[in-house]
Each structure stands twice: as C-alpha cells, then as structure tokens.
Amino acid sequence: MKPYYAVIFTSLLSENSKGYNEMAANMENLAKQQPGFLGIDTVRDNIGITISYWENLDDIKNWKANLDHLAAQKLGKEQWYQWYKVRVCKVEREYEFNNK
Amino acid sequence: MKPYYAVIFTSLLSENSKGYNEMAANMENLAKQQPGFLGIDTVRDNIGITISYWENLDDIKNWKANLDHLAAQKLGKEQWYQWYKVRVCKVEREYEFNNK
C-alpha cells in the first residue's frame, strides 16, 4: 500500500456543548470536500475519537488552515472542549477482516 | 517529541457479541502489562475505535503474537466481528489543549 496520513483527534467535551453537534457535522461535511481527504471515522461515548485520513501532510495543513475550520477551532477552545489531543500519524501498514 | 506508534483498530460487531465485553476488558488489561505499552483509547457507538500506543514496532508485533491475545483474535474472527481494520501508524507530531 501507499502510505497515507491519519489525524487522531481525541477529546473531552465541556458541560457547555450547545451547538457542538451541528458544528461537528458541518466540519465533517467540509472536510470531505477538501483535497486529499480519504475518509473519516468518528465515535463519541465517554471520550470522543475522530480520525480523518489524508493523502499527505500538506492536505492536513491546508485543512487545519481552512477559514471556516479555524472559526470552528476557536469556538471549540472557547466553549466546547475541556481537553483535546491531536496526533498526526503516518499509516505504514494496514489489514482488514471482512466476515461475509 | 520522540516518535512512537499507534495501532488504530476500527470494528463492527456481529449480532453475536456474547462474551465480547468481558474479553475486550481482559485484553485491555493484558495489553497494559506488555513491554512498550504507552496507552489506550477506546470508544464504541455505531462503530468501535480502539487506539493503542506503543514505543516501537517490535512491541506491537510481540503483542499481536501474545498467546492469550491470539486466542482472543481467533474468537473475534469466528464470533464477534463482522468487520475490522487495523492500521499501524507512526505518530510524527502531536499537540494538546487543556482548558483548566
């Protein structure tokens, strides 16, 4: 396989999560329209994990600097997130199991 | 930061998930005792995402080959998982936000 990149975003929401779900859905839709976007997996329970997959590091930089995304990041820090961590990773190997 | 590794495990459970939660908790406890283990994040909702963090690729190989873990992997394929995907990644960069 050709290496690609994953951005692992783990987060804890604050108590004030008003508007969060709508913004998260908007950002997911916007991410899907960016160059180099390959896919996204997102789950929230006790913590949230969102992993987006990208062709290369420049695609990730561009998405991080997208104006609408910057506005969302600002609101995220001010209101929604108690904590988050971002890890930028190179996917070196993968395999899959499918029980048809 | 010193690079380290992440194993991203995304999965869909089958309808027969009897015994799954207990085994998953056992495997998490066992993983924590392995050399090179750095941490684990796990969430399940529509899909499950478990990310374990390791010092290097050998640690990941050793954990994959652990006998109890192999037995769990076999049961997973036979009973619990409809689908899964494993990605082995090198964490190249990270940053964190903490709203104290």
Backbone of each chain as ProteinMPNN parsed JSONL, in Angstrom:
{"seq_chain_A": "MKPYYAVIFTSLLSENSKGYNEMAANMENLAKQQPGFLGIDTVRDNIGITISYWENLDDIKNWKANLDHLAAQKLGKEQWYQWYKVRVCKVEREYEFNNK", "coords_chain_A": {"N_chain_A": [[0.829, -1.204, 0.0], [0.319, 2.326, -0.523], [1.74, 4.73, 1.566], [-0.234, 6.758, 3.763], [-1.861, 9.425, 5.587], [-2.996, 9.857, 8.97], [-5.069, 11.727, 11.098], [-5.441, 11.776, 14.398], [-7.867, 12.635, 16.591], [-8.587, 13.123, 19.796], [-10.932, 13.782, 22.362], [-12.44, 15.565, 25.116], [-15.559, 16.741, 25.984], [-16.755, 19.902, 27.252], [-19.098, 21.068, 29.754], [-20.745, 22.797, 28.493], [-22.064, 22.173, 25.712], [-23.62, 23.15, 23.761], [-24.673, 23.575, 20.463], [-22.581, 22.151, 19.515], [-22.842, 19.587, 18.227], [-24.016, 20.195, 15.77], [-22.077, 21.856, 14.615], [-19.958, 20.032, 14.494], [-20.923, 18.188, 12.639], [-21.124, 19.859, 10.399], [-18.411, 20.466, 10.025], [-17.39, 17.96, 9.433], [-18.635, 17.476, 6.978], [-17.481, 19.536, 5.503], [-14.775, 18.858, 5.614], [-14.774, 16.595, 4.028], [-14.869, 17.668, 1.523], [-12.38, 18.635, 0.993], [-9.178, 18.812, -0.712], [-7.332, 15.816, -1.043], [-8.585, 14.465, 0.984], [-9.4, 11.378, 2.481], [-11.041, 9.824, 4.097], [-13.14, 9.352, 7.056], [-13.509, 8.51, 10.479], [-15.607, 8.451, 13.227], [-16.456, 8.533, 16.641], [-18.282, 8.922, 19.638], [-18.378, 8.649, 23.127], [-17.697, 8.061, 26.285], [-15.297, 9.46, 25.895], [-14.425, 11.341, 22.947], [-13.481, 10.141, 19.77], [-12.101, 11.065, 16.795], [-11.004, 10.24, 13.663], [-9.362, 11.361, 10.903], [-8.453, 10.763, 7.506], [-5.817, 11.265, 5.217], [-4.178, 12.192, 2.128], [-1.589, 13.389, 2.145], [0.812, 15.357, 4.105], [0.602, 18.077, 3.515], [-2.065, 18.346, 2.736], [-3.289, 18.038, 5.181], [-2.306, 20.255, 6.588], [-3.47, 22.301, 5.041], [-6.188, 21.844, 5.515], [-6.303, 22.301, 8.253], [-5.842, 25.033, 8.212], [-8.002, 26.068, 6.913], [-10.501, 28.567, 6.568], [-13.185, 28.467, 7.614], [-12.9, 26.259, 9.189], [-10.979, 27.146, 10.99], [-12.472, 29.041, 12.403], [-14.252, 27.332, 13.665], [-12.472, 25.879, 15.24], [-11.677, 27.85, 17.013], [-14.077, 28.427, 18.407], [-14.379, 25.913, 19.501], [-12.266, 25.797, 21.36], [-12.998, 27.885, 23.031], [-15.532, 27.211, 23.977], [-16.485, 24.438, 23.704], [-14.655, 22.327, 24.211], [-13.15, 20.61, 26.842], [-10.817, 19.357, 26.945], [-8.425, 18.368, 24.495], [-6.572, 16.296, 22.211], [-4.316, 16.142, 19.553], [-2.999, 14.041, 17.142], [-0.717, 13.587, 14.603], [-0.229, 11.236, 12.175], [1.616, 8.791, 10.321], [0.374, 6.367, 8.26], [1.504, 3.214, 8.087], [1.079, 0.558, 7.599], [-1.553, -1.737, 6.921], [-4.399, -3.851, 7.5], [-7.278, -5.916, 6.891], [-10.364, -7.361, 7.945], [-13.1, -9.187, 6.832], [-16.14, -10.478, 7.368], [-17.941, -12.107, 5.456]], "CA_chain_A": [[0.0, 0.0, 0.0], [0.969, 3.629, -0.496], [1.489, 5.356, 2.872], [-1.072, 7.954, 3.829], [-1.776, 10.031, 6.919], [-4.176, 9.872, 9.834], [-5.089, 12.693, 12.199], [-6.232, 11.245, 15.51], [-8.343, 13.727, 17.45], [-9.311, 12.623, 20.972], [-11.426, 14.977, 23.057], [-13.444, 15.577, 26.18], [-16.381, 17.945, 25.884], [-17.098, 20.608, 28.483], [-20.543, 20.953, 30.038], [-21.454, 23.661, 27.553], [-21.864, 21.599, 24.382], [-24.663, 23.706, 22.88], [-24.208, 23.891, 19.113], [-21.424, 21.331, 19.144], [-23.152, 18.52, 17.261], [-24.255, 20.793, 14.458], [-20.782, 22.284, 14.083], [-19.166, 18.84, 14.18], [-21.449, 17.639, 11.378], [-20.702, 20.79, 9.347], [-16.964, 20.327, 9.787], [-17.189, 16.678, 8.754], [-19.016, 17.672, 5.572], [-16.488, 20.412, 4.875], [-13.538, 18.071, 5.476], [-14.948, 15.667, 2.897], [-14.702, 18.396, 0.26], [-11.012, 19.141, 0.866], [-8.231, 17.998, -1.494], [-6.551, 14.841, -0.302], [-9.385, 13.771, 2.001], [-9.59, 9.967, 2.137], [-12.09, 9.188, 4.889], [-13.226, 9.801, 8.448], [-14.204, 7.644, 11.435], [-15.845, 9.256, 14.421], [-17.279, 7.912, 17.682], [-18.219, 9.595, 20.938], [-19.047, 7.972, 24.247], [-17.068, 8.756, 27.41], [-14.484, 10.442, 25.181], [-14.665, 11.316, 21.508], [-12.337, 9.894, 18.89], [-12.342, 11.289, 15.374], [-9.793, 10.037, 12.87], [-9.523, 11.659, 9.479], [-7.365, 10.18, 6.712], [-5.408, 12.235, 4.196], [-3.118, 11.724, 1.225], [-0.259, 13.84, 2.562], [0.866, 16.335, 5.2], [0.112, 19.383, 3.042], [-3.532, 18.323, 2.799], [-3.653, 18.231, 6.595], [-2.031, 21.67, 6.879], [-4.481, 23.132, 4.384], [-7.466, 21.68, 6.215], [-6.177, 22.995, 9.538], [-5.847, 26.478, 7.969], [-9.26, 26.465, 6.262], [-11.075, 29.655, 7.374], [-14.339, 28.012, 8.397], [-12.385, 25.322, 10.187], [-10.322, 27.967, 12.023], [-13.531, 29.609, 13.249], [-14.762, 26.232, 14.492], [-11.447, 25.557, 16.234], [-11.721, 28.913, 18.019], [-15.248, 28.149, 19.241], [-14.095, 24.682, 20.23], [-11.43, 26.107, 22.527], [-13.698, 28.801, 23.937], [-16.784, 26.691, 24.541], [-16.912, 23.045, 23.704], [-13.708, 21.301, 24.653], [-12.438, 20.668, 28.108], [-9.484, 18.826, 26.619], [-8.268, 17.55, 23.298], [-5.215, 15.985, 21.776], [-4.224, 15.868, 18.126], [-1.793, 13.306, 16.747], [-0.579, 13.425, 13.16], [0.422, 9.922, 12.052], [1.803, 8.173, 9.012], [-0.129, 4.988, 8.262], [2.565, 2.468, 7.411], [0.653, -0.799, 7.284], [-2.953, -1.943, 7.286], [-5.058, -5.071, 7.031], [-8.723, -5.83, 7.084], [-11.089, -8.633, 8.037], [-14.485, -8.995, 6.439], [-16.818, -11.767, 7.537], [-19.12, -12.165, 4.565]], "C_chain_A": [[0.87, 1.264, 0.0], [0.705, 4.265, 0.872], [0.561, 6.564, 2.753], [-1.078, 8.42, 5.284], [-3.101, 9.97, 7.665], [-4.01, 10.971, 10.868], [-6.023, 12.142, 13.266], [-6.586, 12.401, 16.434], [-9.148, 13.103, 18.584], [-9.722, 13.824, 21.804], [-12.391, 14.656, 24.178], [-14.237, 16.864, 26.045], [-16.537, 18.609, 27.252], [-18.601, 20.445, 28.721], [-21.371, 21.776, 29.062], [-21.26, 23.168, 26.12], [-22.956, 22.047, 23.402], [-24.064, 24.073, 21.517], [-23.084, 22.992, 18.624], [-21.755, 20.31, 18.04], [-23.35, 19.052, 15.846], [-22.929, 21.206, 13.804], [-19.926, 21.076, 13.682], [-19.615, 18.227, 12.856], [-21.038, 18.529, 10.205], [-19.227, 20.603, 8.994], [-16.659, 19.001, 9.08], [-17.533, 16.81, 7.27], [-17.997, 18.521, 4.821], [-15.171, 19.663, 4.641], [-13.604, 17.178, 4.239], [-14.741, 16.34, 1.544], [-13.27, 18.862, 0.026], [-10.156, 18.224, -0.005], [-7.487, 17.035, -0.581], [-7.311, 14.103, 0.783], [-9.646, 12.33, 1.564], [-10.71, 9.301, 2.923], [-12.087, 9.706, 6.311], [-13.976, 8.749, 9.262], [-14.4, 8.453, 12.698], [-16.806, 8.551, 15.368], [-17.171, 8.759, 18.942], [-18.995, 8.805, 21.963], [-18.53, 8.68, 25.501], [-16.092, 9.831, 26.897], [-14.911, 10.393, 23.709], [-13.373, 10.976, 20.789], [-12.79, 10.164, 17.467], [-11.007, 11.108, 14.664], [-10.109, 10.405, 11.434], [-8.262, 11.192, 8.746], [-7.102, 11.072, 5.506], [-4.273, 11.684, 3.36], [-1.73, 12.142, 1.675], [-0.333, 14.956, 3.607], [0.382, 17.715, 4.775], [-1.41, 19.45, 3.073], [-4.007, 18.588, 4.228], [-3.446, 19.689, 7.008], [-3.099, 22.572, 6.297], [-5.828, 23.038, 5.092], [-7.424, 22.397, 7.561], [-6.312, 24.511, 9.352], [-7.099, 26.972, 7.246], [-10.007, 27.473, 7.151], [-12.273, 29.223, 8.219], [-13.909, 27.062, 9.504], [-11.69, 26.07, 11.327], [-11.351, 28.568, 12.979], [-14.091, 28.533, 14.184], [-13.763, 25.864, 15.585], [-11.461, 26.578, 17.376], [-12.9, 28.689, 18.973], [-15.033, 26.895, 20.091], [-13.292, 24.946, 21.491], [-12.187, 26.968, 23.534], [-14.848, 28.122, 24.677], [-16.843, 25.189, 24.743], [-15.963, 22.051, 24.344], [-13.117, 21.609, 26.015], [-10.977, 20.273, 27.857], [-9.515, 18.233, 25.225], [-6.798, 17.312, 23.001], [-5.26, 15.624, 20.296], [-2.912, 15.14, 17.858], [-1.795, 13.155, 15.227], [0.306, 12.204, 12.909], [0.564, 9.511, 10.597], [1.34, 6.721, 9.092], [0.829, 4.145, 7.435], [2.103, 1.089, 6.943], [-0.812, -0.922, 7.66], [-3.428, -3.3, 6.816], [-6.485, -5.081, 7.545], [-9.309, -7.235, 7.179], [-12.544, -8.36, 7.701], [-15.195, -10.332, 6.481], [-18.11, -11.802, 6.718], [-19.932, -13.426, 4.875]], "O_chain_A": [[2.009, 1.253, 0.468], [-0.448, 4.332, 1.298], [0.583, 7.289, 1.758], [-0.368, 7.857, 6.118], [-4.176, 10.025, 7.069], [-2.936, 11.128, 11.448], [-7.235, 12.054, 13.067], [-5.706, 13.061, 16.987], [-10.257, 12.612, 18.368], [-8.957, 14.778, 21.942], [-13.06, 13.623, 24.183], [-13.663, 17.951, 25.996], [-16.457, 17.943, 28.285], [-19.284, 19.756, 27.963], [-22.546, 21.492, 28.833], [-20.402, 23.673, 25.396], [-23.184, 21.421, 22.367], [-23.069, 24.794, 21.44], [-22.682, 23.061, 17.462], [-21.031, 20.193, 17.051], [-22.916, 18.448, 14.866], [-22.688, 20.949, 12.625], [-19.252, 21.101, 12.652], [-18.789, 17.799, 12.05], [-20.651, 18.031, 9.147], [-18.85, 20.584, 7.822], [-15.771, 18.937, 8.23], [-16.805, 16.312, 6.411], [-17.689, 18.261, 3.658], [-14.537, 19.818, 3.597], [-12.626, 17.028, 3.507], [-14.473, 15.675, 0.544], [-12.971, 19.424, -1.027], [-10.371, 17.013, -0.039], [-7.068, 17.4, 0.518], [-6.761, 13.216, 1.434], [-10.057, 12.081, 0.431], [-11.275, 8.309, 2.463], [-11.164, 10.404, 6.73], [-14.956, 8.171, 8.792], [-13.46, 9.077, 13.189], [-17.841, 8.034, 14.947], [-16.094, 9.255, 19.274], [-20.111, 8.35, 21.714], [-18.913, 9.825, 25.743], [-16.067, 10.956, 27.397], [-15.663, 9.51, 23.295], [-12.302, 11.46, 21.153], [-13.751, 9.561, 16.988], [-10.01, 11.738, 15.017], [-11.012, 9.836, 10.82], [-7.159, 11.222, 9.292], [-8.027, 11.567, 4.862], [-3.507, 10.83, 3.806], [-0.79, 11.351, 1.601], [-1.417, 15.433, 3.944], [-0.188, 18.447, 5.584], [-1.981, 20.491, 3.398], [-5.003, 19.278, 4.446], [-4.288, 20.284, 7.681], [-3.58, 23.492, 6.96], [-6.525, 24.041, 5.247], [-8.401, 23.028, 7.961], [-6.835, 25.198, 10.229], [-7.236, 28.17, 6.995], [-10.133, 27.255, 8.356], [-12.366, 29.57, 9.397], [-14.469, 27.057, 10.6], [-11.797, 25.677, 12.489], [-11.146, 28.605, 14.193], [-14.368, 28.801, 15.353], [-14.151, 25.572, 16.716], [-11.282, 26.228, 18.542], [-12.743, 28.753, 20.192], [-15.452, 26.832, 21.246], [-13.585, 24.4, 22.555], [-12.033, 26.801, 24.744], [-15.109, 28.411, 25.844], [-17.204, 24.714, 25.82], [-16.387, 21.062, 24.941], [-12.654, 22.716, 26.288], [-10.051, 20.792, 28.479], [-10.522, 17.655, 24.816], [-5.915, 18.027, 23.475], [-6.141, 14.888, 19.851], [-1.847, 15.575, 18.296], [-2.758, 12.658, 14.642], [1.445, 12.146, 13.371], [-0.27, 9.846, 9.756], [1.854, 5.941, 9.894], [0.951, 4.338, 6.225], [2.665, 0.522, 6.006], [-1.268, -0.284, 8.61], [-2.912, -3.838, 5.836], [-6.847, -4.37, 8.482], [-8.804, -8.175, 6.565], [-13.148, -7.421, 8.219], [-14.876, -11.227, 5.699], [-19.205, -11.561, 7.227], [-20.96, -13.669, 4.244]]}, "seq_chain_B": "MKPYYAVIFTSLLSENSKGYNEMAANMENLAKQQPGFLGIDTVRDNIGITISYWENLDDIKNWKANLDHLAAQKLGKEQWYQWYKVRVCKVEREYEFNNK", "coords_chain_B": {"N_chain_B": [[9.218, 15.915, 20.257], [9.629, 12.379, 20.816], [9.198, 10.054, 18.271], [6.469, 7.71, 18.256], [4.329, 4.808, 18.191], [1.055, 4.096, 16.873], [-1.686, 1.914, 16.998], [-4.432, 1.666, 15.156], [-7.573, 0.447, 15.559], [-10.424, -0.272, 14.02], [-13.802, -1.291, 14.133], [-16.691, -3.368, 13.422], [-19.212, -4.891, 15.2], [-20.6, -8.222, 15.152], [-23.905, -9.752, 15.269], [-23.793, -11.587, 17.253], [-22.585, -10.965, 20.073], [-21.979, -12.024, 22.48], [-20.076, -12.375, 25.385], [-18.185, -10.692, 24.472], [-17.625, -8.105, 25.617], [-16.421, -8.73, 28.068], [-14.127, -10.111, 27.244], [-12.88, -8.078, 25.788], [-12.272, -6.246, 27.819], [-10.519, -7.822, 29.313], [-8.424, -8.123, 27.459], [-7.598, -5.5, 27.192], [-6.565, -5.024, 29.734], [-4.492, -6.881, 29.715], [-2.923, -5.932, 27.599], [-1.943, -3.604, 28.726], [0.014, -4.567, 30.373], [2.116, -5.217, 28.745], [5.469, -4.995, 27.381], [6.585, -1.8, 26.334], [4.099, -0.677, 26.058], [2.11, 2.229, 25.874], [-0.34, 3.499, 26.156], [-3.984, 3.622, 25.867], [-6.924, 4.247, 24.001], [-10.369, 3.968, 23.837], [-13.504, 3.63, 22.294], [-16.925, 2.892, 21.755], [-19.683, 2.972, 19.579], [-21.71, 3.521, 17.057], [-19.735, 2.375, 15.419], [-16.735, 0.737, 16.55], [-13.828, 2.181, 17.922], [-10.588, 1.562, 18.74], [-7.583, 2.645, 19.952], [-4.308, 1.843, 20.414], [-1.2, 2.694, 21.93], [2.279, 2.581, 21.371], [5.773, 2.0, 22.057], [7.535, 1.063, 20.02], [7.775, -0.745, 16.808], [8.355, -3.442, 17.228], [7.301, -3.95, 19.759], [4.61, -3.884, 19.14], [4.383, -6.053, 17.37], [5.044, -8.128, 19.153], [2.934, -7.998, 20.967], [0.809, -8.594, 19.259], [1.417, -11.251, 18.802], [1.151, -12.448, 21.232], [0.082, -15.173, 23.24], [-2.446, -15.427, 24.617], [-3.695, -13.262, 23.509], [-3.738, -14.024, 20.833], [-5.58, -16.125, 20.971], [-7.866, -14.687, 21.615], [-8.098, -13.133, 19.323], [-8.734, -15.084, 17.467], [-11.265, -15.996, 18.365], [-12.56, -13.581, 18.005], [-12.64, -13.323, 15.216], [-14.17, -15.549, 14.589], [-16.573, -15.193, 15.958], [-17.273, -12.522, 16.99], [-16.709, -10.271, 15.383], [-17.931, -8.529, 12.617], [-16.647, -7.032, 10.832], [-13.378, -5.693, 10.615], [-10.653, -3.331, 10.771], [-7.199, -2.809, 10.753], [-4.745, -0.469, 11.416], [-1.399, 0.351, 11.326], [0.522, 2.852, 12.634], [2.853, 5.572, 12.539], [3.399, 7.955, 14.932], [3.928, 11.208, 14.323], [3.747, 13.827, 15.091], [2.33, 15.877, 17.651], [-0.148, 17.643, 19.544], [-1.722, 19.399, 22.246], [-4.638, 20.469, 23.998], [-5.732, 22.043, 26.9], [-8.187, 23.001, 28.945], [-8.028, 24.482, 31.621]], "CA_chain_B": [[8.792, 14.623, 20.834], [10.162, 11.15, 20.244], [8.104, 9.345, 17.59], [6.009, 6.432, 18.798], [3.423, 4.162, 17.247], [-0.35, 3.916, 17.224], [-2.435, 0.896, 16.257], [-5.845, 2.053, 15.074], [-8.416, -0.731, 15.312], [-11.831, 0.095, 13.841], [-14.525, -2.57, 14.006], [-18.142, -3.524, 13.505], [-19.532, -6.172, 15.841], [-21.684, -9.027, 14.583], [-25.045, -9.803, 16.196], [-23.429, -12.469, 18.349], [-21.495, -10.324, 20.811], [-21.904, -12.634, 23.822], [-18.719, -12.58, 25.876], [-17.249, -9.746, 23.867], [-17.186, -7.031, 26.523], [-15.51, -9.291, 29.062], [-12.848, -10.368, 26.576], [-12.259, -6.792, 25.441], [-11.695, -5.701, 29.06], [-9.346, -8.653, 29.628], [-7.338, -7.818, 26.52], [-7.086, -4.174, 27.531], [-5.708, -5.191, 30.92], [-3.292, -7.619, 29.314], [-2.105, -5.016, 26.783], [-1.289, -2.645, 29.636], [1.167, -5.212, 31.009], [3.128, -5.575, 27.762], [6.574, -4.05, 27.199], [6.411, -0.782, 25.301], [2.737, -0.123, 26.047], [2.104, 3.627, 26.3], [-1.679, 3.993, 26.472], [-5.06, 3.097, 25.024], [-8.19, 4.986, 23.965], [-11.343, 3.077, 23.214], [-14.887, 4.1, 22.283], [-17.791, 2.158, 20.838], [-21.033, 3.526, 19.409], [-22.091, 2.83, 15.82], [-18.57, 1.525, 15.217], [-15.792, 0.809, 17.652], [-12.451, 2.599, 17.628], [-9.625, 1.384, 19.822], [-6.228, 3.019, 19.544], [-3.288, 1.592, 21.436], [0.036, 3.418, 21.647], [3.425, 1.712, 21.667], [7.086, 2.611, 21.851], [8.109, 0.736, 18.707], [7.072, -1.763, 16.029], [8.546, -4.756, 17.838], [6.319, -4.076, 20.836], [3.318, -4.183, 18.501], [4.488, -7.444, 16.906], [5.003, -9.02, 20.312], [1.56, -8.003, 21.494], [-0.025, -9.335, 18.3], [1.754, -12.674, 18.878], [0.885, -12.943, 22.592], [-0.786, -16.355, 23.104], [-3.827, -15.123, 25.019], [-4.231, -12.329, 22.524], [-4.03, -14.815, 19.627], [-6.842, -16.849, 21.211], [-8.935, -13.689, 21.528], [-8.225, -12.754, 17.9], [-9.421, -16.202, 16.795], [-12.681, -15.876, 18.734], [-13.066, -12.362, 17.382], [-12.962, -13.604, 13.808], [-15.211, -16.576, 14.499], [-17.855, -14.84, 16.577], [-17.68, -11.184, 17.39], [-16.541, -9.178, 14.42], [-18.44, -8.578, 11.248], [-15.614, -6.364, 10.042], [-12.441, -4.803, 11.305], [-9.496, -2.85, 10.027], [-6.079, -2.461, 11.618], [-3.753, 0.412, 10.793], [-0.223, 0.6, 12.153], [0.896, 4.232, 12.281], [3.908, 6.27, 13.262], [2.938, 9.27, 15.382], [5.033, 12.105, 13.986], [3.561, 15.145, 15.682], [1.148, 15.913, 18.496], [-0.319, 18.809, 20.41], [-2.775, 19.159, 23.213], [-5.31, 21.651, 24.567], [-6.282, 21.719, 28.204], [-8.885, 24.186, 29.413], [-8.104, 24.473, 33.098]], "C_chain_B": [[9.474, 13.454, 20.119], [9.007, 10.42, 19.534], [7.745, 8.045, 18.314], [4.949, 5.906, 17.844], [2.007, 4.036, 17.791], [-0.921, 2.785, 16.376], [-3.903, 1.301, 16.319], [-6.653, 0.825, 14.694], [-9.86, -0.249, 15.225], [-12.61, -1.179, 13.566], [-16.036, -2.399, 14.038], [-18.4, -4.869, 14.157], [-20.609, -6.904, 15.046], [-22.841, -9.033, 15.575], [-24.733, -10.667, 17.415], [-22.265, -11.881, 19.151], [-21.389, -10.85, 22.251], [-20.435, -12.863, 24.217], [-17.73, -11.534, 25.381], [-16.715, -8.72, 24.868], [-16.175, -7.525, 27.548], [-14.121, -9.515, 28.444], [-12.13, -9.063, 26.239], [-11.6, -6.167, 26.672], [-10.448, -6.492, 29.456], [-8.155, -8.298, 28.741], [-6.745, -6.442, 26.808], [-6.153, -4.265, 28.748], [-4.395, -5.891, 30.585], [-2.345, -6.726, 28.494], [-1.295, -4.076, 27.678], [-0.052, -3.23, 30.317], [2.312, -5.51, 30.033], [4.259, -4.534, 27.711], [6.252, -3.045, 26.084], [5.022, -0.181, 25.232], [2.752, 1.309, 26.585], [0.719, 4.142, 26.694], [-2.713, 3.403, 25.54], [-6.267, 4.029, 25.131], [-9.201, 4.105, 23.258], [-12.757, 3.63, 23.38], [-15.697, 3.212, 21.354], [-19.158, 2.828, 20.807], [-21.581, 2.81, 18.167], [-20.973, 1.887, 15.359], [-17.715, 1.598, 16.483], [-14.456, 1.316, 17.146], [-11.617, 2.355, 18.882], [-8.254, 1.744, 19.272], [-5.284, 2.692, 20.692], [-1.982, 2.228, 20.966], [1.221, 2.626, 22.171], [4.737, 2.419, 21.357], [7.675, 2.318, 20.477], [7.383, -0.439, 18.046], [7.236, -3.167, 16.604], [7.56, -4.995, 18.982], [4.955, -4.469, 20.269], [3.289, -5.626, 18.0], [4.353, -8.426, 18.054], [3.603, -9.112, 20.907], [0.632, -8.785, 20.563], [0.183, -10.847, 18.446], [1.563, -13.268, 20.285], [-0.163, -14.07, 22.544], [-2.245, -16.088, 23.495], [-4.493, -14.179, 24.026], [-4.577, -13.055, 21.216], [-5.354, -15.566, 19.771], [-8.032, -15.898, 21.094], [-9.169, -13.268, 20.078], [-8.995, -13.823, 17.122], [-10.927, -16.147, 17.095], [-13.317, -14.651, 18.085], [-13.484, -12.604, 15.944], [-14.13, -14.579, 13.686], [-16.576, -16.048, 14.935], [-18.21, -13.353, 16.563], [-17.664, -10.141, 16.291], [-17.178, -9.488, 13.07], [-17.351, -8.018, 10.316], [-14.626, -5.707, 10.992], [-11.305, -4.39, 10.387], [-8.433, -2.418, 11.027], [-5.118, -1.586, 10.828], [-2.607, 0.631, 11.783], [0.397, 1.914, 11.698], [2.054, 4.731, 13.133], [3.413, 7.661, 13.639], [4.091, 10.248, 15.229], [4.957, 13.446, 14.698], [2.34, 15.103, 16.568], [1.063, 17.23, 19.227], [-1.631, 18.645, 21.176], [-3.366, 20.487, 23.675], [-5.94, 21.238, 25.884], [-6.895, 22.971, 28.788], [-9.091, 24.126, 30.925], [-8.965, 25.634, 33.58]], "O_chain_B": [[9.844, 13.558, 18.949], [7.957, 10.195, 20.135], [8.599, 7.38, 18.9], [4.703, 6.505, 16.797], [1.79, 3.891, 18.994], [-0.665, 2.713, 15.174], [-4.529, 1.283, 17.379], [-6.441, 0.234, 13.635], [-10.453, 0.138, 16.233], [-12.133, -2.055, 12.845], [-16.574, -1.44, 14.592], [-17.864, -5.885, 13.714], [-21.422, -6.285, 14.359], [-22.761, -8.383, 16.617], [-25.335, -10.5, 18.476], [-21.108, -12.247, 18.942], [-20.794, -10.21, 23.118], [-19.665, -13.467, 23.471], [-16.579, -11.497, 25.817], [-15.508, -8.494, 24.955], [-15.201, -6.84, 27.86], [-13.095, -9.166, 29.028], [-10.913, -8.961, 26.39], [-10.499, -5.624, 26.581], [-9.446, -5.915, 29.88], [-7.024, -8.187, 29.215], [-5.537, -6.241, 26.682], [-5.085, -3.653, 28.771], [-3.333, -5.541, 31.101], [-1.128, -6.764, 28.675], [-0.125, -3.796, 27.418], [0.82, -2.494, 30.781], [3.362, -6.002, 30.446], [4.037, -3.35, 27.965], [5.718, -3.407, 25.036], [4.779, 0.726, 24.436], [3.341, 1.571, 27.634], [0.602, 5.096, 27.463], [-2.374, 2.762, 24.545], [-6.587, 4.532, 26.208], [-8.914, 3.557, 22.194], [-13.152, 4.043, 24.471], [-15.22, 2.822, 20.288], [-19.717, 3.199, 21.839], [-21.881, 1.617, 18.225], [-21.23, 0.751, 14.96], [-17.955, 2.422, 17.366], [-14.004, 0.929, 16.069], [-11.916, 2.886, 19.952], [-7.822, 1.211, 18.25], [-5.44, 3.199, 21.803], [-1.699, 2.293, 19.77], [1.179, 2.072, 23.269], [4.8, 3.311, 20.512], [8.244, 3.203, 19.839], [6.495, -1.049, 18.642], [6.334, -3.995, 16.473], [7.05, -6.102, 19.152], [4.24, -5.284, 20.851], [2.299, -6.335, 18.179], [3.644, -9.427, 17.952], [3.155, -10.188, 21.301], [-0.223, -9.544, 21.02], [-0.746, -11.63, 18.243], [1.791, -14.46, 20.492], [-1.187, -13.928, 21.875], [-3.165, -16.483, 22.779], [-5.687, -14.283, 23.744], [-5.579, -12.744, 20.572], [-6.146, -15.64, 18.831], [-9.074, -16.257, 20.545], [-10.311, -13.07, 19.661], [-9.797, -13.513, 16.241], [-11.753, -16.241, 16.187], [-14.474, -14.688, 17.669], [-14.542, -12.152, 15.505], [-14.97, -14.451, 12.796], [-17.604, -16.406, 14.36], [-19.314, -12.975, 16.171], [-18.499, -9.236, 16.266], [-16.983, -10.552, 12.483], [-17.173, -8.47, 9.185], [-15.009, -5.221, 12.056], [-11.04, -5.024, 9.365], [-8.727, -1.751, 12.019], [-4.728, -1.923, 9.71], [-2.822, 1.042, 12.924], [0.752, 2.074, 10.53], [2.204, 4.355, 14.296], [3.049, 8.453, 12.77], [5.106, 10.137, 15.916], [5.97, 14.12, 14.886], [1.397, 14.369, 16.276], [2.082, 17.865, 19.5], [-2.509, 17.867, 20.803], [-2.67, 21.501, 23.734], [-6.604, 20.205, 25.969], [-6.173, 23.919, 29.098], [-10.16, 23.775, 31.424], [-9.154, 25.803, 34.785]]}, "name": "protein", "num_of_chains": 2, "seq": "MKPYYAVIFTSLLSENSKGYNEMAANMENLAKQQPGFLGIDTVRDNIGITISYWENLDDIKNWKANLDHLAAQKLGKEQWYQWYKVRVCKVEREYEFNNKMKPYYAVIFTSLLSENSKGYNEMAANMENLAKQQPGFLGIDTVRDNIGITISYWENLDDIKNWKANLDHLAAQKLGKEQWYQWYKVRVCKVEREYEFNNK"}
